[in-house]
């Protein structure tokens, strides 16, 4: 047993060309390809059944609706790959949004924007320290943070939204390239996904994230600073939640203490649908972003077909449960 543990530890951060790592990359490529194929299939189906799906007004709507969730799913991917979970993302969006927006009138958009991402990172730091050093389950820690952040947002504003935001912020949130087809906020999402994928797939830190999720004990034995990496993944998730708050506030021209409700569930769903495993050690930023886009296309297409919002929620639940079931079955088969 000890010999097997040592062998696993040596592989945790082993050479890039190790057969185990190659197989992992092949599996992830397959997952991403399947999600991409499903996305293309949905686009074709809705393009045929809903004539307005490809209209010049609907395409930007799809991108706008996915932008914030895509950014949150990047952060959630880091956390889930370590076998953790961050339930506080939606509430952090609300808290960071109202505090940052309230500062903008007196101190400018830049100061308010920086404050939003700082608040998000601080909540992430709080979550990460508790998860890493107290070993309290991430579900419990982030559920508590969800409640605290939501309550703090309501207390800060008295439950009232903040209006009359600077025009420069609103113009950015609703601006776009390519004749209005590529919104600025989706560009932020693309940049976040690119940077996240590079960090996760091309750095020692990223390999450590996978190692922790695959086998925490082996990661420790191989020299991974597990507590530090764990803290950092929650800081990343919090930082991106703050960025999501900025994007949402700019887009809707309002900072609402009730904003962000269920955003974390959408982000988790995007990661899982993208092939991420709630057991840890598997997933990628690209797949999570594709999962977010798939959810946006699914919601938009069903809405155009006249499906009620209640039925859409039911469909989303079925899709997520199906993805989790497939992942669980795959894990059992591998044992």
Secondary structure by P-SEA (a helix, b strand, c coil): caaaaaaaaaacccccccaaaaaaaaaaaaaaaaaaaaaaaaaaaaaaaccccccaaaaaaaaaaaaaaaaaaaaaaaaaaacccccaaaaaaaaaaaaaaaacccccaaaaaaaaaaaaaaaaaaaaaaaccccccaaaaaaaaaaaaaaaaaaaccccccccccaaaaaaaacccccccccaaaaaaaaaaaaaaaaacccaaaaaaaaaaacaaaaaaaccaaaaaaaaaaaaaaaaaaaaaaaaaaaacccccccccaaaaaaaaaaaaaccccccccccaaaaaaaaaaaaaaaaaaaaacccaaaaaaaaaaaaaaaaaaaaaaaaaac
